[in-house]
Amino acid sequence: MRDALIRRTVRCSLTAALLAVGLAAGPAGAGLPDEEARTTLPEPTTATVTAAQLGRGSTVAVITTAGFDERPSELTTSLEVITPDGVRHPVYSVSTPFESDAYVGDFHLADWRPETHTALLRVVRGHTVPDRLVAYDVTTGEMRTTTMPRRGLSAGLDPAGAGVLLALSGHGPRGRLVARGWDGTTTRLPGTTGGAPITSVDGRTLVTGAGERRTWWIIDLAGRRGTELEPPGGCGPIRWLDSDSIVASCYTEGDDSGNQLMAVHLDGTSTRLGTFHPFALTRRLDILADGDVRRAGGKRWYVTWRRCGSGVVTAATRSGDRRRVPGTTGLDTLVGTRGDRLLLARGGDQCRDGRGPKVLELLDPRTGTAQVLTRLAEGEWWRSVIGATEVRHWAP
């Protein structure tokens, strides 16, 4: 899908460069092949936080020691909770050498469920064996595991706590969704998928693009029923705007191809959240797409991806053009807001070989005043940063 391609481009394919994809898995309950059984993952260093440390203003982040296009001899990756005061609390960390063209044991954050305080980690086991899925409760230290299927695109936590939900690749009905229990029992869900679904905040609903068609499937997880709606173009879910609306990045093709942020409502209607960015003007305007939007101080502020893949915060002018907010180059994630200020994760300017600050900061976009909460050490990079109380789409 075009939006998946653009997301990979603007994020510089860092995750893809470091993480091996799942390649082979037997049916649920079957024994693992000898090669898989021989794969030994490094033992993680674990810790816990309290539920109070996961409230509004806290973030959940994965931090790594390899930047774009870097391949160190050893890689350290850490899942961390960052409290509102900027203090880092590592809860699951792994150091692994580069061997056999892979960092075995490296991981990325596939999903996060605020209500269960649980992160789903997709852990590399090598190029010839499937990835491991690890569900880690950051408040109790409880860990559950299963294996990613051969055709696994992405995975999310079952909000009921019974296992995981899986998006499988394939044409037509082969691109399907399944629920897999921790005991290995697999149940097919209604609908088809393109790979990056989003589960609702209350855990009752799963929303996913239909794959080869532009429709979305809205799936009742309890009743195992699905209905379709028609979004305004090829739209990929980003996060929930409210209980019935999703912020989505939508693309059109043909002579007027381009990108626009939309609020797609579950009743089938939609609302524009930003201006339309024609791909034909990408070079002249240096705007590739919008990746998210937040409201602070009565105004909308956008994550805007430039041609080189670097992000910046922009605001709409009265004429409909975009004005860049100074001091926001190298934007990685617009995590949220605190009052009239934006909470930003900046990871180095990809237009300048990753140079620039790697910080979590509060920014007043009207005055440019910034308060740095967390500054990464030399050689550290953000892999993902999300609000601890927020639900976003599954990460492939």
N, C-alpha and C positions, 0 to 999 in steps of 0.2 A: 504494500500500500504506500501511496505517496507520503502520507504523514509519518509513517514509520521510518521511511527513508530520510526525510528531512530531520526528524528527531535524531537519528543516528549521525547525520551530517553535523548538526549544530552542536551536538555533544562530543564531536570529534572521535566518535567510535571508541572511546576509552574503554568502556565495558566490554565491547566486542573484542578489542585487542587483547584483553587480559583474561577473559573468561572462556573456557571451552564449552561448547554446547553439548547437551545430552544426545547420545547417539544410539544407544541400544538398551532395551529392557524387556525382560520376559513378561508374560501375563501376570496379573495380580496373584500373589500367593506362590508363584513358581520360584524355584531356586535360582540364584544368580549364577551366570557363567563363571568358569574358573578365573578368568581374567579380572572380573569384577570382585570376586572373593579375595583376590590377592592384593587389591588396592587398599592401602592403609592411609587413612587421613591423619594429618598431624593433630595432636590433642589441643583443643582451644584453651585459652586462659579465660575463665568466666568469672563474673561477679553479678551482683544484683543491685537494683535501686528500689526505692519505695514507690508506691502508687502516687503519693503526693508529689514526687519529683517528675511525674509525667503529666502534669496539668497544663493548662493554657500558658503559652509562652515558652514551654520546653520544646526541644527538637530531638529527633532521632536521626542520627547520621552514620554513614559509613565513610571512614577515612582510610586512605591508603598511602603507601610510600612510592607509588609510581605515577608519574604524570603522563600526559599525552605522548604517545610514541616512545615511551621509555620502557626498557626491559632490564631492570636491575637483577643482580645475581640472587638476591633474596627480597621477598616482598612481605610486608607486614600490613594486614588489613584489620580494621577494628570497627565493630559496631558500638556506638556510643550514645548515651543520653546526655544532652547538653541542657542544663537547667537555665532558667531565665537570667541568672546572674552571669552566665557564660562559662560556668565550670563544667569541665568534661568528665564524664563518668563512663569509662570503658566497661562493657558488659560481656563482650565476646570478641576475642582477638586471636589471630593466627599469624604466625610467621612461617613462610614456606620458601624453599629454594626453587629456582627455575630449573626443572629437570624434564627431559623428554618432551620439550616444547610446550610445557604447561606449568602453572603454579598450582600443584595439587593441594587442595585445602583452601584456596582463595575463594571468596564468595562475594555476592552482591545481595542487596535487599530486594527480594521479590515482592513482598507484601508486608503490611503492618496493620494490626487490628488494635485500636486504642482501648476498646472495652475489655480485651483479654490481656493487654500489655504484652502481646506476643509478636515477635518478628519472624517472618519466614525467610530463611536464607537459602540461596541456591549456591551449592558448594561444588567446586570443580573437582573431578576425580580423574581427569586426563582426557585425551582426545579419543580414546577407544572404549571408554566406559561412560555410562550415563551419569549425569550430575546427581548429587544427593540433595534432598530437601530437608532442611533442619528447622523445626519450629521451636523457638526459644522464648520462654516466658521470662522477661527481664526483671520481674519482681520476685519470682520464686526459684528461678534457675532450672525449672523443668524443661526437658528437651525431648522432642519426639522426632523421628526421622522416617523418611520413605525415599523411594527412588523416582527420579524423573523419567517418564516414558520416552521411547524412541522418538516419537513425533511431538514431544512436548515443546510448545512455544513459550508458555508462561504458566505460572502457578500462583494461586492465592490461598489464603487460609479459609477453611470452612468456618463461618462465624459461629456455628453451633459447637465448635471444638472437636468435631468427630474425625477430622482429617484435613485433606486439602482438596481444592478445586483445580482442575487442570484444563488448559486450552491446548488442543492437539491440532497439528497442521494437516493439511490435505485439501484436495479439491472437493467442492460441494459438501455432501454429508460427512466426508472423512475429516473435515475441519470441524471437529465437534468438541463439546464440553463434557467432562465427566467429574464425578465426585469419587474420591478414593479415601476410604476409612483408614485409620492407623493399623487396622488388622489386615489391610490389603484388599478388602471388598470394594469393587468398582461398580458404580451406577452411572449410566448415561443420563445427561441432562438434556432438556429440550434445546432446539436451536443449533446453529452453527456459529463459528467464530473466526475472526481474523487475527487473534493473538494477544490483545491487551484489554481484557475486560476490567470492569470495576464493580466491586461489591458495595451495596448501600451501607450507610452509617449504622442503620438498625439491624443489618445482617439478613434482611428478609428478601432482598432483590439482587439479582446479578444482571448487569447491562453489558452487552458486547456487540461490536460490529459483526455483521453476518459473514464477513470474509470476502467472497467474490462479488457479493451484492452490496449496495450502499445502505441497506436497511440495518436497523438495530434490533436485536432480540432483547426483550425485557422478560426476565425469568423469575418466577416465584420459586424460591429455593425450598420453601416448606411444602407447597402444593405440587412442586415439580411440573408447573405449567408455564408455557411461554407464549408471548404475543410479539408482533413485530410493529415497529413504527418507522417512518421515513424521515430521517434527518435531512437538513438542507445541504446535501453534498456528501462527499466522502469524509465523514467526521470521526475523529478519534477521541474518546473520553479522556479528560485530564483529571478532574476532581469534582466533588459535589459542590454546587453553589448553595443549594438548600436541599430539603428532603425530597423534592420532586424535580429538581433541575440539575443538569450537569454542564460544567464548563467544557467545551469541546473545541478542538482545532479542526476546522472544516476546509476542504479543498475542492475546487472545481477544476475541470479539465477542458481542453479544447482551446479555441482562440482567446477566450477570456479567463484562462486558468489563473488561479491565485489562492490566497489563504485568507481566512477570516475567523476570528473567535466568535463563537455562538453559545448562547445558553439554550440547550436542548431540553425541553420539558417532557416529562413522561406521558403527558396527554397528547403528544404528537406535534405540538406547536414549538416554535423557537423564537429567540430574540437575539438581535445583534448586540454583541458586547464591544465591538471595535470596528475600525474601518477595514475595507477590503484591500488587500495588497496584491496587485497583479504581478505575476512572475516576470512579465515583460519589462517591468520597471525596477526589478531587483538590483541590477547593476547601477542604475542612475540614483536610486534612493537609498541604496545599501540597506534594504530591509528585505529579509527573506520570508519571515513569518512571525506571528505573535504566538508565544507559548503559554501565557497565563495573564490574568488581570486581577488586581485587588483594588478595593476602594478604601481610601484614607483621606481624611480632611474634606469629605464631600466630592472627591475627584477620583477618577479611575487612573490607575498606573499600570503599565503593561510591561511584561517581559517580551522584549523584541529581539529576535535573532538576526544578526547581520550576515552578509554574504560569506564572510570568513568563518562563520560558526560561533562567534563570540556573542554573548548576550549583553543587553543594556536595558535600563529602565527608560521608558518613554511616556509622554503624556500627549494627548490630542490637543491641537490648537483650535481656535475658532474656525479656521479655514479648513479643518479636517486633516491637516498635515500632522506630522509627529515631531515633537521636540524631545531631544535626548536630555535626560537628567544628568548633570555633571557629577562625576565621582562614582559612576555605576558601571564603568567598563569592566569586563571580566565577570559579569553576572552569571552565576550558576543557577541559583534558585531564588525566586521571590517566595519566601517561606510563609509569610503571613503579615499581620499588622499588629501594632500595639498603639492604640489611640490613633493619633495622626501620623505615626511613623511606620515605615516599612521595615520588616525584618528580612534582611538579604544575606545570602551566602554568595560570596565572590571568590572565584577560583583561579584568577589569573586571566589575562587577556589573550585569548586564542589567536587574535590578529597580530600579537606580538610575541609569539612563541611561549605563551603561558606566563609572561612576565606580569608582575603586579601583585597586589595584596591578596592573600588567601585568608579571608576573615568571615566571621558571622557578625553582622553589625545592624544597629538600628539607625535608620536614615530618615531625616525630615526632608522629603523630596522638594518642598517649597523653598527651604533655606539652604539645603545642602549640608546641614550639620549632621555629622555621623558620630555614633558612639560604638566603638569596637567592643564586642562582648567576648569574642573568642578569636585568637590569632593562631593559625596553624604553624607548626614548627617548620623549619627549613626542610624541604623534601617531602612534606605531607601535602595531600590533595584531597578535596572532596570527591567522593564517588556518588553519594546521594545525600540529600538533606530534606526532611519533611517535618511538618509540625506534629508534635506528639499526640495531638487530639484530632488529627485529620486523616481522612481516608482518601487515597488516590488510586489510580489505575495500577494494575499489576505491572511489574517491570519484567520485560522479556529477558 
